[in-house]
Amino acid sequence: MIKTTLVALAAIVTLSLPTFSTAQEATYVVCYKNGSFLWYEEAYSDGSINSAYFRCTNEGGTPRVFGGR
């Protein structure tokens, strides 16, 4: 009885813990100009995403953002 209760309690605690991930999710900024692919950049922070986005628009391109953020 005690063993069953402890196993059930351990299962409940294990299932209730959130999963943690140490890997950062990449966001990709892809730049197109006149329908042609120019370049892409892999970004891991909001600042890098914004920088790549505005770099593309300054070059006269159309940025598209894909990914995890």
DRENVO-313641 format. One record per atom (N, C-alpha, C): residue in one letter; x, y, z. Coordinates in steps of 0.1 Angstrom, whole numbers, plus 5000, padded with zeros to 4 digits. Example, Ala and Ser with C-alpha at 12.3 -4.5 7.8 and 13.67 -1.06 7.14 Angstrom:
2
A513249435078/A512349555078/A513249675078/S512849785071/S513749895071/S512950005079/
***
This chain:
69
M500849885000/M500050005000/M500950135000/I501950135009/I502750255009/I503650264997/K504050154991/K504850154979/K504050204968/T502850164966/T501950204956/T501650354957/T501450404969/T501150544972/T502350624968/L503550584971/L504750654968/L505050664953/V504750554946/V504950544932/V503950644925/A502650644930/A501650734924/A502050874927/L502550904939/L502951044942/L504151084934/A505051004932/A506251034923/A505851054909/A504850974904/A504350994890/A503651134889/I502851164899/I502151294898/I503151414898/V504151404907/V505151514908/V505951524895/T506351404889/T507051404877/T506251464865/L505051434864/L504151474853/L503851624855/S503851674867/S503451814869/S504651914867/L505851864867/L506951954865/L507052004850/P507352124848/P507452174835/P508752124828/T508752114815/T509952074808/T510752194806/F512052184808/F512952294806/F513852264794/S514152364786/S514952344775/S516052454776/T517352414774/T518452504775/T518752564761/A518352494751/A518652544737/A517752664733/Q518352754727/Q517552874722/Q516952844709/E515752894707/E515152864694/E515552974684/A515852934673/A516353034662/A515153094655/T515253214651/T514253274642/T515053314630/Y514453284618/Y515053314605/Y514453434599/V515253524595/V514753644587/V515253614573/V514353604563/V514653574549/V514353704541/C515253744533/C515053864525/C514953834511/Y513853884505/Y513553874490/Y513554014484/K513954014472/K513854144464/K513354114450/N512254174446/N511654144433/N511353994431/G510953924442/G510653784441/G511853694441/S513053744442/S514353664442/S514853664456/F515353544460/F516053534473/F517353614474/L517553694484/L518753764486/L519653704496/W519153684508/W519953634519/W518953594530/Y519553524540/Y518753494553/Y519753504564/E519153534576/E519953544588/E519253464599/E520053394607/E519553324618/E519753414631/A518653434638/A518753524649/A518253464662/Y518853504673/Y518453444686/Y517953544696/S517853664692/S517353774701/S516453864694/D515653934701/D514754034695/D515554144687/G516654184693/G517454284687/G518054244673/S518454114673/S519054064660/S517954044650/I516754004654/I515653994645/I515354134639/N515254234647/N514954364642/N515954424633/S517254394637/S518354444629/S518354384615/A518054254614/A518054184601/A516854234593/Y515754254600/Y514454294593/Y514654434587/F515254524594/F515454664589/F516554664579/R517554584580/R518654574570/R518054534556/C517054434557/C516454394544/C515554504538/T514854574547/T514054684541/T514854804536/N516054824543/N516954934538/N517554894525/E517754764522/E518254724509/E517154714498/G515954754502/G514854754492/G514154614491/G514454524500/G513854394500/G512554384508/T512054264508/T510854224515/T511254124525/P511254154538/P511654044548/P510453954552/R510853834554/R509853734560/R510553674572/V509753664582/V510253604595/V509653474598/F510453374600/F510053244604/F510753194616/G510053114624/G510753044635/G510153064648/G511053044659/G510553014672/G510153134681/R510553254678/R510253364687/R508953424684/
***
